[in-house]
Amino acid sequence: MAKKSYRSFTIISLSIALLLMSSCGQLQRKGEQDKKKTPREVLGFYTEQEGTYPGSQSTVNSEFTNISIIAPFWYKLDDKRPGNLIDSVKANHKRKVIQSAHDKHLKVYMVVHNLLYENVEKGKKVASNVLDNEKNRNVFIQNLRNEINQYNYDGINIDMENLYLSDRDSFSLLIKTLSDDLHRDGKVVTVSVPANTGDSRANPWSPWFDYEKLGRFSDGLMIMTYDEHNPRTKPGATASVDWTEATIRYALKQDVSPSKILIGIAGYGWDWDTTTNKALYSSYAQLMSQKTKYKAKVKWDSRSQTPYFSYVDTNNHSHQAWFENSYSLKFKLNLVEKYNLRGIGIWRLGLEDPKYWTILSEKIKVKK
């Protein structure tokens, strides 16, 4: 009996030892693979709570090891004082968020936009007042430098999405001048640009932006590869993999260095009411709640490599919901590796599938 017990104990011990050796070997191999990978930037756009949508801070707190940079969406162009800024949060809140990020070894870029006015036309006019007037442009750049240095930002993201076509060259000049000045301060300049495929699939606003010049003057081009389908279109993928790849190829054709390209990743989706032809901007959690409520089944669209589902609501309206999840994210990250890009920019932290972060840590080496 004692011999049998000893034999059993020996077999169990050997089995455990083999399992441990196997696990150690796998971990060692993963560590070696990670060392060989090129680090990629993961920029997360940061907002406060938006209605029922959560703010970004909780995601930063839990996932900071998988993030390189946060970019708070706090500033827009002043529509009454050209060259000045309107901020949406108080000074003590800025300091708190920025210091917390720096404590987590994250960089922080201030975002400046020309959005959220009464209408799109006003946003264009406000931007034009800065771009077309040298005095206003200089005031704007000095105000940016002051804000960046006062709050210890590491860089900036210029997010002027609506411009007059006549301001195309003026915008490029602004980025050149801004980069020259901020580089002397040791700061980074990135620019958000609409997705351009060079054909009919391009974002209607994309001709306003000179990829070649912006890529040359700035440190990074944040290409907004989302909203391929949106409230102005029929239901469809937020960003099909072919459309995303076509956008990357167009940027490369414009001589934008891959080391400067970040592709946009949507954390959200759109829920189209096809009865009324309206679409609702929705977080992943909100979409999953609708899926559960209406017992819908998530399907996979092999053409776009993205998920979607359909349902009929309590008012007997038909819906189609298209979104990104951790599985569709893999295909976007494959493009980052395939074209050796700088990284990704997520709009925005707090809306995404929580499993994004597991996939990110598996697929890429996050630059810190």
C-alpha positions as YAML, in Angstrom:
chain: A
units: angstrom
residues:
- id: 1
  name: MET
  ca: [0.00, 0.00, 0.00]
- id: 2
  name: ALA
  ca: [2.83, 2.36, 0.91]
- id: 3
  name: LYS
  ca: [4.57, 1.61, -2.40]
- id: 4
  name: LYS
  ca: [1.37, 2.35, -4.35]
- id: 5
  name: SER
  ca: [0.93, 5.66, -2.49]
- id: 6
  name: TYR
  ca: [4.56, 6.57, -3.12]
- id: 7
  name: ARG
  ca: [4.20, 5.68, -6.81]
- id: 8
  name: SER
  ca: [1.02, 7.80, -7.10]
- id: 9
  name: PHE
  ca: [2.68, 10.69, -5.31]
- id: 10
  name: THR
  ca: [5.68, 10.46, -7.65]
- id: 11
  name: ILE
  ca: [3.47, 10.47, -10.78]
- id: 12
  name: ILE
  ca: [1.48, 13.46, -9.51]
- id: 13
  name: SER
  ca: [4.65, 15.32, -8.61]
- id: 14
  name: LEU
  ca: [6.16, 14.64, -12.03]
- id: 15
  name: SER
  ca: [2.93, 15.78, -13.74]
- id: 16
  name: ILE
  ca: [2.91, 19.04, -11.77]
- id: 17
  name: ALA
  ca: [6.58, 19.59, -12.53]
- id: 18
  name: LEU
  ca: [5.99, 19.05, -16.27]
- id: 19
  name: LEU
  ca: [3.03, 21.46, -16.21]
- id: 20
  name: LEU
  ca: [5.11, 24.10, -14.45]
- id: 21
  name: MET
  ca: [7.97, 23.63, -16.91]
- id: 22
  name: SER
  ca: [5.54, 23.95, -19.82]
- id: 23
  name: SER
  ca: [3.99, 27.13, -18.37]
- id: 24
  name: CYS
  ca: [7.40, 28.63, -17.73]
- id: 25
  name: GLY
  ca: [8.45, 27.79, -21.27]
- id: 26
  name: GLN
  ca: [5.33, 29.46, -22.70]
- id: 27
  name: LEU
  ca: [5.89, 32.57, -20.59]
- id: 28
  name: GLN
  ca: [9.54, 32.69, -21.63]
- id: 29
  name: ARG
  ca: [8.59, 32.36, -25.31]
- id: 30
  name: LYS
  ca: [5.97, 35.12, -24.96]
- id: 31
  name: GLY
  ca: [8.56, 37.33, -23.26]
- id: 32
  name: GLU
  ca: [11.02, 36.69, -26.08]
- id: 33
  name: GLN
  ca: [8.34, 37.43, -28.71]
- id: 34
  name: ASP
  ca: [7.41, 40.69, -26.95]
- id: 35
  name: LYS
  ca: [11.07, 41.75, -26.94]
- id: 36
  name: LYS
  ca: [11.20, 41.29, -30.72]
- id: 37
  name: LYS
  ca: [8.01, 43.31, -31.32]
- id: 38
  name: THR
  ca: [8.19, 46.99, -32.20]
- id: 39
  name: PRO
  ca: [6.47, 49.07, -29.49]
- id: 40
  name: ARG
  ca: [3.25, 50.75, -30.69]
- id: 41
  name: GLU
  ca: [1.59, 53.83, -29.28]
- id: 42
  name: VAL
  ca: [-1.87, 53.42, -27.83]
- id: 43
  name: LEU
  ca: [-3.45, 56.86, -27.59]
- id: 44
  name: GLY
  ca: [-6.73, 57.01, -25.72]
- id: 45
  name: PHE
  ca: [-8.99, 60.01, -26.13]
- id: 46
  name: TYR
  ca: [-10.26, 61.05, -22.73]
- id: 47
  name: THR
  ca: [-13.58, 62.71, -21.87]
- id: 48
  name: GLU
  ca: [-15.67, 63.44, -18.80]
- id: 49
  name: GLN
  ca: [-19.01, 61.70, -18.36]
- id: 50
  name: GLU
  ca: [-21.30, 62.34, -21.33]
- id: 51
  name: GLY
  ca: [-24.92, 61.96, -20.24]
- id: 52
  name: THR
  ca: [-25.33, 58.28, -19.42]
- id: 53
  name: TYR
  ca: [-21.96, 57.37, -20.92]
- id: 54
  name: PRO
  ca: [-19.19, 56.96, -18.34]
- id: 55
  name: GLY
  ca: [-16.14, 59.18, -18.31]
- id: 56
  name: SER
  ca: [-12.70, 57.84, -19.18]
- id: 57
  name: GLN
  ca: [-10.93, 57.98, -15.82]
- id: 58
  name: SER
  ca: [-12.01, 54.55, -14.59]
- id: 59
  name: THR
  ca: [-10.58, 52.95, -17.76]
- id: 60
  name: VAL
  ca: [-7.32, 54.85, -17.29]
- id: 61
  name: ASN
  ca: [-7.15, 53.63, -13.69]
- id: 62
  name: SER
  ca: [-7.67, 49.97, -14.63]
- id: 63
  name: GLU
  ca: [-5.89, 49.75, -18.01]
- id: 64
  name: PHE
  ca: [-3.02, 52.23, -17.82]
- id: 65
  name: THR
  ca: [-0.45, 49.49, -18.48]
- id: 66
  name: ASN
  ca: [-2.00, 49.08, -21.96]
- id: 67
  name: ILE
  ca: [-2.08, 52.81, -22.76]
- id: 68
  name: SER
  ca: [0.76, 55.10, -23.88]
- id: 69
  name: ILE
  ca: [-0.98, 58.47, -24.00]
- id: 70
  name: ILE
  ca: [-4.25, 60.03, -22.92]
- id: 71
  name: ALA
  ca: [-5.65, 62.99, -24.85]
- id: 72
  name: PRO
  ca: [-8.26, 64.94, -22.85]
- id: 73
  name: PHE
  ca: [-11.02, 66.47, -24.97]
- id: 74
  name: TRP
  ca: [-11.22, 69.74, -23.00]
- id: 75
  name: TYR
  ca: [-10.57, 72.66, -25.37]
- id: 76
  name: LYS
  ca: [-12.30, 74.28, -28.31]
- id: 77
  name: LEU
  ca: [-11.61, 77.45, -30.27]
- id: 78
  name: ASP
  ca: [-13.18, 80.56, -28.77]
- id: 79
  name: ASP
  ca: [-15.89, 81.72, -31.17]
- id: 80
  name: LYS
  ca: [-15.84, 85.29, -29.81]
- id: 81
  name: ARG
  ca: [-12.10, 85.89, -29.27]
- id: 82
  name: PRO
  ca: [-10.12, 84.50, -32.23]
- id: 83
  name: GLY
  ca: [-6.97, 82.70, -31.13]
- id: 84
  name: ASN
  ca: [-8.24, 82.05, -27.61]
- id: 85
  name: LEU
  ca: [-9.51, 78.81, -26.08]
- id: 86
  name: ILE
  ca: [-12.64, 77.76, -24.24]
- id: 87
  name: ASP
  ca: [-12.00, 74.98, -21.74]
- id: 88
  name: SER
  ca: [-14.69, 72.69, -20.36]
- id: 89
  name: VAL
  ca: [-13.08, 71.82, -17.00]
- id: 90
  name: LYS
  ca: [-11.55, 73.77, -14.15]
- id: 91
  name: ALA
  ca: [-7.82, 74.21, -13.54]
- id: 92
  name: ASN
  ca: [-7.69, 71.95, -10.48]
- id: 93
  name: HIS
  ca: [-9.34, 69.12, -12.43]
- id: 94
  name: LYS
  ca: [-6.77, 69.46, -15.23]
- id: 95
  name: ARG
  ca: [-3.92, 69.26, -12.74]
- id: 96
  name: LYS
  ca: [-5.43, 66.25, -10.99]
- id: 97
  name: VAL
  ca: [-5.96, 64.23, -14.20]
- id: 98
  name: ILE
  ca: [-2.58, 65.14, -15.68]
- id: 99
  name: GLN
  ca: [-0.66, 64.41, -12.49]
- id: 100
  name: SER
  ca: [-2.49, 61.09, -12.04]
- id: 101
  name: ALA
  ca: [-1.58, 60.12, -15.63]
- id: 102
  name: HIS
  ca: [2.07, 61.09, -15.17]
- id: 103
  name: ASP
  ca: [2.18, 59.05, -11.95]
- id: 104
  name: LYS
  ca: [1.08, 56.07, -14.09]
- id: 105
  name: HIS
  ca: [3.86, 56.83, -16.62]
- id: 106
  name: LEU
  ca: [1.36, 58.01, -19.23]
- id: 107
  name: LYS
  ca: [1.91, 60.99, -21.49]
- id: 108
  name: VAL
  ca: [-0.85, 63.58, -21.81]
- id: 109
  name: TYR
  ca: [-1.71, 65.52, -24.99]
- id: 110
  name: MET
  ca: [-4.16, 68.41, -24.92]
- id: 111
  name: VAL
  ca: [-6.83, 68.19, -27.64]
- id: 112
  name: VAL
  ca: [-8.02, 71.38, -29.33]
- id: 113
  name: HIS
  ca: [-11.05, 71.19, -31.63]
- id: 114
  name: ASN
  ca: [-13.57, 73.31, -33.53]
- id: 115
  name: LEU
  ca: [-16.63, 71.21, -32.74]
- id: 116
  name: LEU
  ca: [-19.75, 71.46, -30.55]
- id: 117
  name: TYR
  ca: [-21.01, 74.85, -31.69]
- id: 118
  name: GLU
  ca: [-24.59, 75.52, -32.82]
- id: 119
  name: ASN
  ca: [-23.81, 74.16, -36.28]
- id: 120
  name: VAL
  ca: [-21.00, 72.85, -38.49]
- id: 121
  name: GLU
  ca: [-20.75, 76.08, -40.45]
- id: 122
  name: LYS
  ca: [-19.89, 78.01, -37.31]
- id: 123
  name: GLY
  ca: [-17.04, 75.59, -36.56]
- id: 124
  name: LYS
  ca: [-15.61, 76.24, -40.02]
- id: 125
  name: LYS
  ca: [-15.86, 80.01, -39.54]
- id: 126
  name: VAL
  ca: [-14.23, 79.92, -36.09]
- id: 127
  name: ALA
  ca: [-11.29, 77.92, -37.50]
- id: 128
  name: SER
  ca: [-11.00, 80.22, -40.51]
- id: 129
  name: ASN
  ca: [-10.75, 83.27, -38.24]
- id: 130
  name: VAL
  ca: [-7.58, 81.75, -36.77]
- id: 131
  name: LEU
  ca: [-6.11, 80.24, -39.92]
- id: 132
  name: ASP
  ca: [-6.51, 83.22, -42.24]
- id: 133
  name: ASN
  ca: [-5.21, 85.92, -39.94]
- id: 134
  name: GLU
  ca: [-1.51, 85.96, -39.01]
- id: 135
  name: LYS
  ca: [-2.10, 87.92, -35.81]
- id: 136
  name: ASN
  ca: [-4.84, 85.54, -34.64]
- id: 137
  name: ARG
  ca: [-2.70, 82.56, -35.62]
- id: 138
  name: ASN
  ca: [0.22, 83.84, -33.53]
- id: 139
  name: VAL
  ca: [-2.09, 84.52, -30.57]
- id: 140
  name: PHE
  ca: [-3.44, 80.99, -30.89]
- id: 141
  name: ILE
  ca: [0.01, 79.39, -30.92]
- id: 142
  name: GLN
  ca: [1.17, 81.45, -27.94]
- id: 143
  name: ASN
  ca: [-1.96, 80.51, -25.99]
- id: 144
  name: LEU
  ca: [-1.32, 76.84, -26.75]
- id: 145
  name: ARG
  ca: [2.29, 77.12, -25.58]
- id: 146
  name: ASN
  ca: [1.19, 78.86, -22.39]
- id: 147
  name: GLU
  ca: [-1.42, 76.21, -21.62]
- id: 148
  name: ILE
  ca: [0.92, 73.32, -22.40]
- id: 149
  name: ASN
  ca: [3.68, 74.68, -20.19]
- id: 150
  name: GLN
  ca: [1.37, 75.76, -17.37]
- id: 151
  name: TYR
  ca: [-0.19, 72.30, -17.00]
- id: 152
  name: ASN
  ca: [2.81, 70.24, -18.07]
- id: 153
  name: TYR
  ca: [1.25, 68.59, -21.10]
- id: 154
  name: ASP
  ca: [3.59, 66.38, -23.13]
- id: 155
  name: GLY
  ca: [2.12, 67.40, -26.45]
- id: 156
  name: ILE
  ca: [-0.96, 68.38, -28.39]
- id: 157
  name: ASN
  ca: [-3.54, 66.91, -30.77]
- id: 158
  name: ILE
  ca: [-5.10, 69.40, -33.18]
- id: 159
  name: ASP
  ca: [-8.58, 68.16, -34.06]
- id: 160
  name: MET
  ca: [-10.02, 70.71, -36.49]
- id: 161
  name: GLU
  ca: [-12.43, 68.51, -38.39]
- id: 162
  name: ASN
  ca: [-14.49, 71.03, -40.33]
- id: 163
  name: LEU
  ca: [-12.59, 73.47, -42.52]
- id: 164
  name: TYR
  ca: [-13.26, 75.50, -45.63]
- id: 165
  name: LEU
  ca: [-11.43, 74.01, -48.60]
- id: 166
  name: SER
  ca: [-9.82, 77.43, -49.08]
- id: 167
  name: ASP
  ca: [-8.15, 77.01, -45.64]
- id: 168
  name: ARG
  ca: [-6.31, 73.82, -46.63]
- id: 169
  name: ASP
  ca: [-2.90, 75.47, -47.07]
- id: 170
  name: SER
  ca: [-3.41, 77.80, -44.11]
- id: 171
  name: PHE
  ca: [-4.04, 74.78, -41.89]
- id: 172
  name: SER
  ca: [-0.81, 73.12, -43.08]
- id: 173
  name: LEU
  ca: [1.06, 76.35, -42.35]
- id: 174
  name: LEU
  ca: [-0.41, 76.48, -38.84]
- id: 175
  name: ILE
  ca: [0.83, 72.94, -38.13]
- id: 176
  name: LYS
  ca: [4.30, 73.79, -39.46]
- id: 177
  name: THR
  ca: [4.61, 76.91, -37.32]
- id: 178
  name: LEU
  ca: [3.12, 75.21, -34.27]
- id: 179
  name: SER
  ca: [5.49, 72.24, -34.64]
- id: 180
  name: ASP
  ca: [8.52, 74.50, -35.01]
- id: 181
  name: ASP
  ca: [7.61, 76.33, -31.79]
- id: 182
  name: LEU
  ca: [6.55, 73.33, -29.70]
- id: 183
  name: HIS
  ca: [9.53, 71.25, -30.75]
- id: 184
  name: ARG
  ca: [11.72, 73.91, -29.19]
- id: 185
  name: ASP
  ca: [9.79, 73.30, -25.98]
- id: 186
  name: GLY
  ca: [10.33, 69.54, -26.30]
- id: 187
  name: LYS
  ca: [6.65, 68.85, -27.02]
- id: 188
  name: VAL
  ca: [4.91, 66.55, -29.51]
- id: 189
  name: VAL
  ca: [2.44, 67.71, -32.19]
- id: 190
  name: THR
  ca: [-0.16, 65.32, -33.61]
- id: 191
  name: VAL
  ca: [-3.02, 66.08, -36.01]
- id: 192
  name: SER
  ca: [-6.35, 64.30, -36.35]
- id: 193
  name: VAL
  ca: [-7.45, 63.99, -39.99]
- id: 194
  name: PRO
  ca: [-10.54, 62.45, -41.63]
- id: 195
  name: ALA
  ca: [-10.07, 59.12, -43.36]
- id: 196
  name: ASN
  ca: [-9.18, 59.50, -47.04]
- id: 197
  name: THR
  ca: [-9.11, 56.50, -49.36]
- id: 198
  name: GLY
  ca: [-8.44, 58.56, -52.49]
- id: 199
  name: ASP
  ca: [-11.76, 57.47, -54.02]
- id: 200
  name: SER
  ca: [-15.52, 57.74, -53.48]
- id: 201
  name: ARG
  ca: [-15.28, 56.01, -50.09]
- id: 202
  name: ALA
  ca: [-13.29, 58.91, -48.60]
- id: 203
  name: ASN
  ca: [-14.74, 61.02, -45.82]
- id: 204
  name: PRO
  ca: [-16.41, 64.05, -47.48]
- id: 205
  name: TRP
  ca: [-14.22, 66.38, -45.37]
- id: 206
  name: SER
  ca: [-10.93, 64.67, -46.21]
- id: 207
  name: PRO
  ca: [-9.87, 66.82, -49.26]
- id: 208
  name: TRP
  ca: [-9.55, 69.74, -46.82]
- id: 209
  name: PHE
  ca: [-6.40, 68.11, -45.37]
- id: 210
  name: ASP
  ca: [-3.04, 67.84, -47.10]
- id: 211
  name: TYR
  ca: [-1.77, 64.49, -45.82]
- id: 212
  name: GLU
  ca: [1.69, 64.97, -47.31]
- id: 213
  name: LYS
  ca: [2.38, 68.33, -45.66]
- id: 214
  name: LEU
  ca: [0.69, 67.48, -42.37]
- id: 215
  name: GLY
  ca: [2.63, 64.23, -42.19]
- id: 216
  name: ARG
  ca: [5.87, 66.07, -42.89]
- id: 217
  name: PHE
  ca: [5.34, 68.90, -40.39]
- id: 218
  name: SER
  ca: [3.79, 67.00, -37.47]
- id: 219
  name: ASP
  ca: [5.03, 64.14, -35.31]
- id: 220
  name: GLY
  ca: [1.96, 62.02, -35.88]
- id: 221
  name: LEU
  ca: [-1.11, 61.80, -38.10]
- id: 222
  name: MET
  ca: [-4.13, 60.43, -36.22]
- id: 223
  name: ILE
  ca: [-6.28, 59.15, -39.08]
- id: 224
  name: MET
  ca: [-9.89, 58.90, -37.95]
- id: 225
  name: THR
  ca: [-10.65, 55.51, -39.45]
- id: 226
  name: TYR
  ca: [-14.14, 55.27, -38.05]
- id: 227
  name: ASP
  ca: [-17.62, 56.33, -39.17]
- id: 228
  name: GLU
  ca: [-17.27, 54.71, -42.59]
- id: 229
  name: HIS
  ca: [-21.01, 54.28, -42.04]
- id: 230
  name: ASN
  ca: [-22.75, 56.89, -39.90]
- id: 231
  name: PRO
  ca: [-26.11, 58.67, -39.49]
- id: 232
  name: ARG
  ca: [-25.78, 60.15, -43.01]
- id: 233
  name: THR
  ca: [-25.36, 56.73, -44.65]
- id: 234
  name: LYS
  ca: [-27.15, 53.42, -44.77]
- id: 235
  name: PRO
  ca: [-26.37, 50.97, -41.92]
- id: 236
  name: GLY
  ca: [-22.98, 49.28, -42.09]
- id: 237
  name: ALA
  ca: [-19.60, 48.78, -40.46]
- id: 238
  name: THR
  ca: [-18.08, 51.56, -38.40]
- id: 239
  name: ALA
  ca: [-14.79, 50.67, -40.09]
- id: 240
  name: SER
  ca: [-14.49, 47.74, -42.47]
- id: 241
  name: VAL
  ca: [-11.02, 46.23, -42.64]
- id: 242
  name: ASP
  ca: [-10.70, 46.89, -46.41]
- id: 243
  name: TRP
  ca: [-11.68, 50.56, -46.00]
- id: 244
  name: THR
  ca: [-9.24, 50.96, -43.11]
- id: 245
  name: GLU
  ca: [-6.45, 49.40, -45.16]
- id: 246
  name: ALA
  ca: [-7.28, 51.59, -48.17]
- id: 247
  name: THR
  ca: [-6.92, 54.64, -45.92]
- id: 248
  name: ILE
  ca: [-3.49, 53.49, -44.72]
- id: 249
  name: ARG
  ca: [-2.36, 52.86, -48.30]
- id: 250
  name: TYR
  ca: [-3.55, 56.30, -49.38]
- id: 251
  name: ALA
  ca: [-1.57, 57.96, -46.56]
- id: 252
  name: LEU
  ca: [1.55, 56.01, -47.52]
- id: 253
  name: LYS
  ca: [1.07, 57.09, -51.17]
- id: 254
  name: GLN
  ca: [1.11, 60.68, -49.93]
- id: 255
  name: ASP
  ca: [4.58, 59.96, -48.49]
- id: 256
  name: VAL
  ca: [3.40, 59.93, -44.88]
- id: 257
  name: SER
  ca: [5.91, 57.84, -42.97]
- id: 258
  name: PRO
  ca: [4.37, 54.74, -41.36]
- id: 259
  name: SER
  ca: [6.21, 55.75, -38.20]
- id: 260
  name: LYS
  ca: [3.88, 58.76, -38.03]
- id: 261
  name: ILE
  ca: [0.54, 57.03, -38.71]
- id: 262
  name: LEU
  ca: [-1.94, 56.17, -35.98]
- id: 263
  name: ILE
  ca: [-5.22, 54.60, -37.08]
- id: 264
  name: GLY
  ca: [-8.43, 55.36, -35.26]
- id: 265
  name: ILE
  ca: [-10.24, 52.60, -33.40]
- id: 266
  name: ALA
  ca: [-13.89, 53.08, -32.49]
- id: 267
  name: GLY
  ca: [-14.93, 52.15, -28.98]
- id: 268
  name: TYR
  ca: [-18.54, 52.80, -29.94]
- id: 269
  name: GLY
  ca: [-21.10, 51.69, -32.51]
- id: 270
  name: TRP
  ca: [-24.23, 52.97, -34.25]
- id: 271
  name: ASP
  ca: [-27.73, 51.64, -33.68]
- id: 272
  name: TRP
  ca: [-29.82, 52.44, -36.76]
- id: 273
  name: ASP
  ca: [-33.60, 52.65, -36.48]
- id: 274
  name: THR
  ca: [-34.28, 51.69, -40.09]
- id: 275
  name: THR
  ca: [-37.96, 52.55, -39.71]
- id: 276
  name: THR
  ca: [-37.25, 56.22, -39.00]
- id: 277
  name: ASN
  ca: [-33.81, 56.33, -40.69]
- id: 278
  name: LYS
  ca: [-32.09, 57.63, -37.58]
- id: 279
  name: ALA
  ca: [-28.91, 56.33, -35.91]
- id: 280
  name: LEU
  ca: [-27.98, 56.43, -32.23]
- id: 281
  name: TYR
  ca: [-24.33, 56.75, -31.13]
- id: 282
  name: SER
  ca: [-23.96, 53.91, -28.62]
- id: 283
  name: SER
  ca: [-21.39, 52.50, -26.24]
- id: 284
  name: TYR
  ca: [-20.51, 48.81, -26.35]
- id: 285
  name: ALA
  ca: [-22.29, 48.31, -23.01]
- id: 286
  name: GLN
  ca: [-25.43, 50.01, -24.31]
- id: 287
  name: LEU
  ca: [-25.46, 47.87, -27.44]
- id: 288
  name: MET
  ca: [-25.03, 44.69, -25.43]
- id: 289
  name: SER
  ca: [-27.91, 45.78, -23.21]
- id: 290
  name: GLN
  ca: [-30.12, 46.17, -26.29]
- id: 291
  name: LYS
  ca: [-28.98, 42.81, -27.62]
- id: 292
  name: THR
  ca: [-29.94, 41.12, -24.34]
- id: 293
  name: LYS
  ca: [-33.23, 43.01, -23.97]
- id: 294
  name: TYR
  ca: [-34.44, 42.02, -27.44]
- id: 295
  name: LYS
  ca: [-32.79, 38.57, -27.47]
- id: 296
  name: ALA
  ca: [-30.82, 39.46, -30.59]
- id: 297
  name: LYS
  ca: [-28.01, 37.32, -31.93]
- id: 298
  name: VAL
  ca: [-24.66, 38.91, -32.82]
- id: 299
  name: LYS
  ca: [-23.60, 37.98, -36.35]
- id: 300
  name: TRP
  ca: [-20.27, 38.36, -38.11]
- id: 301
  name: ASP
  ca: [-19.93, 40.18, -41.41]
- id: 302
  name: SER
  ca: [-17.02, 38.48, -43.16]
- id: 303
  name: ARG
  ca: [-16.65, 41.24, -45.77]
- id: 304
  name: SER
  ca: [-16.07, 44.05, -43.27]
- id: 305
  name: GLN
  ca: [-14.72, 41.77, -40.50]
- id: 306
  name: THR
  ca: [-17.03, 43.43, -37.96]
- id: 307
  name: PRO
  ca: [-20.01, 42.33, -35.83]
- id: 308
  name: TYR
  ca: [-23.62, 43.45, -36.06]
- id: 309
  name: PHE
  ca: [-27.10, 42.42, -34.93]
- id: 310
  name: SER
  ca: [-30.73, 43.19, -35.78]
- id: 311
  name: TYR
  ca: [-33.84, 43.49, -33.65]
- id: 312
  name: VAL
  ca: [-37.36, 44.93, -33.52]
- id: 313
  name: ASP
  ca: [-38.07, 47.28, -30.62]
- id: 314
  name: THR
  ca: [-41.23, 47.73, -28.52]
- id: 315
  name: ASN
  ca: [-42.54, 50.31, -31.02]
- id: 316
  name: ASN
  ca: [-42.21, 47.72, -33.78]
- id: 317
  name: HIS
  ca: [-39.29, 49.63, -35.32]
- id: 318
  name: SER
  ca: [-36.60, 47.60, -37.06]
- id: 319
  name: HIS
  ca: [-32.99, 48.16, -35.99]
- id: 320
  name: GLN
  ca: [-29.50, 47.31, -37.21]
- id: 321
  name: ALA
  ca: [-26.57, 47.82, -34.83]
- id: 322
  name: TRP
  ca: [-22.98, 47.78, -36.09]
- id: 323
  name: PHE
  ca: [-20.00, 48.10, -33.78]
- id: 324
  name: GLU
  ca: [-16.46, 47.03, -32.94]
- id: 325
  name: ASN
  ca: [-15.57, 44.32, -30.45]
- id: 326
  name: SER
  ca: [-12.42, 42.59, -29.30]
- id: 327
  name: TYR
  ca: [-12.53, 40.17, -32.24]
- id: 328
  name: SER
  ca: [-12.83, 42.88, -34.91]
- id: 329
  name: LEU
  ca: [-10.05, 44.78, -33.13]
- id: 330
  name: LYS
  ca: [-7.64, 41.95, -34.02]
- id: 331
  name: PHE
  ca: [-7.98, 42.69, -37.73]
- id: 332
  name: LYS
  ca: [-7.19, 46.38, -37.19]
- id: 333
  name: LEU
  ca: [-4.14, 45.51, -35.07]
- id: 334
  name: ASN
  ca: [-2.96, 43.14, -37.81]
- id: 335
  name: LEU
  ca: [-2.85, 46.18, -40.13]
- id: 336
  name: VAL
  ca: [-0.74, 48.10, -37.62]
- id: 337
  name: GLU
  ca: [1.80, 45.28, -37.66]
- id: 338
  name: LYS
  ca: [1.56, 44.68, -41.41]
- id: 339
  name: TYR
  ca: [2.36, 48.31, -42.26]
- id: 340
  name: ASN
  ca: [4.62, 48.91, -39.25]
- id: 341
  name: LEU
  ca: [2.55, 51.89, -38.08]
- id: 342
  name: ARG
  ca: [3.12, 54.17, -35.12]
- id: 343
  name: GLY
  ca: [0.03, 52.85, -33.36]
- id: 344
  name: ILE
  ca: [-3.66, 53.43, -32.71]
- id: 345
  name: GLY
  ca: [-5.95, 56.08, -31.27]
- id: 346
  name: ILE
  ca: [-9.12, 54.96, -29.49]
- id: 347
  name: TRP
  ca: [-12.24, 57.14, -29.53]
- id: 348
  name: ARG
  ca: [-12.85, 57.03, -26.72]
- id: 349
  name: LEU
  ca: [-11.81, 55.47, -23.39]
- id: 350
  name: GLY
  ca: [-14.83, 54.20, -21.49]
- id: 351
  name: LEU
  ca: [-17.06, 53.23, -24.42]
- id: 352
  name: GLU
  ca: [-15.17, 50.16, -25.63]
- id: 353
  name: ASP
  ca: [-15.58, 46.41, -25.25]
- id: 354
  name: PRO
  ca: [-13.69, 45.65, -21.99]
- id: 355
  name: LYS
  ca: [-11.99, 42.74, -23.75]
- id: 356
  name: TYR
  ca: [-10.15, 45.21, -26.01]
- id: 357
  name: TRP
  ca: [-7.44, 45.40, -23.40]
- id: 358
  name: THR
  ca: [-6.79, 41.66, -23.32]
- id: 359
  name: ILE
  ca: [-6.46, 41.60, -27.12]
- id: 360
  name: LEU
  ca: [-4.22, 44.67, -27.12]
- id: 361
  name: SER
  ca: [-1.81, 43.14, -24.65]
- id: 362
  name: GLU
  ca: [-1.70, 39.91, -26.69]
- id: 363
  name: LYS
  ca: [-1.36, 41.41, -30.17]
- id: 364
  name: ILE
  ca: [0.98, 44.35, -29.71]
- id: 365
  name: LYS
  ca: [3.72, 45.63, -27.47]
- id: 366
  name: VAL
  ca: [2.47, 48.88, -25.99]
- id: 367
  name: LYS
  ca: [4.96, 51.73, -26.09]
- id: 368
  name: LYS
  ca: [5.62, 53.25, -22.67]
...
